[in-house]
């Protein structure tokens, strides 16, 4: 199990979230990290924090993705941490 974890903030019915998550899963096959999926619709605090700005992915508390996933950028970021 990897010590590196990405928190992926999403909610049901979000097509951008689905696309971004697929990019992360593709990268997960080549790099060692875990994805923790967080459904913001279950928390008033997270809805207030992220609202319509999903998907959002964070790594060690830093935002690495917002709205659309750039696979090459994410790969470079993740390679620095794995």
Secondary structure, DSSP 8 states (H G I E B T S, - for coil): --S-EEEEEE-TT-HHHHHHHHHHHHHHHHS--EEEEEEGGG-HHHHHHHTTS--EEEETTEEEEESS--HHHHHHHHHTT-
